[in-house]
Amino acid sequence: MQRGQFSSTLTFVLAAAGSAVGLGNIWGFPTKAAENGGAAFLLMYLILAFLLAYPALMAELIIGRHTRSNMVAALTSIASGRCAKQVGRFTGFAGMATASLILSFYSIVAGWMLGSMLEPITELLGLASVGSWLTEFGTARNIGLSAFFMLLTAWVISAGVEQGIEKWSRRLMPSLLLLLVGLIFYVLTQDGAIDGLRHYLVADFSQMTNPDLIVSALGQAFFSMSLGVGAMLIYGSYIRADANLPLVGTLVTLTDTGIAFLAGLLVLPAMFVAQDLGVTIYGEGGDLIGGPSLIFQVLPALFESMGTTGLAIGFSFFVLMSIAALTSSISMLEVPVSYAVESLSMRRSCATLWVSSAIFGISAAICMNFETAFDALVGLTTEWAQPLLSLLLCLFAGWVFYRNSLLEELKQGSPEIEHSLFWKIWPFYVKLVCPLLILLTIAQGL
């Protein structure tokens, strides 16, 4: 069976950046920045993204392109000993399970985005009751919108790499960037925006030693770049042999962190614009409101206070959020689907149907036990499972994968790589420094 392949490096970067750029950047990053001191969180996030996330990303891309297979097969194929193969299988299946669990709660939040996107349309059509159903928290609404979002994701994945992932990444990523920049320019012209910029860009360095901030920034860096779950490994397996992987990894990391930074430039100033219009943005403890309340209470109140203009701005904002959600969800669904297609010999359409249905079943269970299940699953997967799985992938790249095989793989797209600064630093870094730093950072949260 012939595997799919991205047609060019540019389309790969767009697809990989689309995987990295999602609700983790445009929803998760600004809300965590609001909860953790603004600029202090931004600085710690940028440090960890380049010190830890980029080396881990490179490990996934190199293993993926070398093996041209799903996560389980990839890790077992580069292992030579029986024990290493067993660890590889465990890591592969754990990555698939984590990707599926993330997608199960991700689809719920993405469904909320779709509901908020459609609500201004229902208001213009005079369908107030439908608009209320779309935006008011409820089990039936959560399950229904999650199902709709999963159908969209499955539709893209069922078309394959070229006609599905690549085609839609090429369309959605430029649209996302244009919408984001346009909204930033609009918000920054409003009263109160400068106070938000000050909160976002002026750091209180004393907060950077806060263990909660460090762990939150680490989880954000790995979650926003889709690391540890095999998404980047799978995308790496679809990249052309002549692509310069260190350059590609750098472009993906810069795109991901850049859009996260831009999202902060939009959301934090928007909060203070909302305050200037009479919206409450501080909680009872005196901290800025974060989490779902920020996106689904503070910002809609801001849009509503703008009158008719607010309807257009609100619609554009939630279109942006929905696009970001879809570009990430297709990479997460591809992780278990690629395994079903390659290792279980299922047709792609059939594999997509069964896998997406199973993940939706988990989503429905979360919706019915939301108070206890949602936050627990978010913390388990993004703050613990992803960093630990990335640690294992770094160990595979550094200790299990033969150094000569690594070099030969990198030489395909960069013949002079052996004499580069990257090759002098990365093998040692991913072997010892990166795992140690990940462990130390995780230990901060214990």
Buried (B, 14 or more C-beta within 10 A) or exposed (E): EEEBBBEBBEBBBBBBBBBBBBBBBBBBBBBBBBBBBBBBBBBBBBBBBBBBBBBBBBBBBBBBBBBBBBBBBBBBBBBEEEEBBEBBBEBBBBBBBBBBBBBBBBBBBBBBBBBBBBBBBBBEEEBEEBBBBBBEEEEEBBBBBBBBBBEBBBBBBBBBBBEBBBBBBBEBBEEBBEBBEBBBEBBBEBEBBEBBBBBBBEBEEEBBEBEEBBBBBBBBBBBBBBBBBBBBBBBBBBBBEEBBBBBBBBBBBBBBBBBBBBBBBBBBBBBBBBBBBEBEBEEEEEEBBBBBEBBBBBBBBBBBBBEEEBBEBBBBBBBBBBBBBBBBBBBBBBBBBBBBBBEEEBEBBBBBBBBBEEBBEBBBEBBEEBEEBBEEBBBBBBBBBBBBBBBBBBBBBBEBBEEEEBEEBBEBBBEEBEEEEBBEEBBEBBBBBBBEBBEEBBEBBE
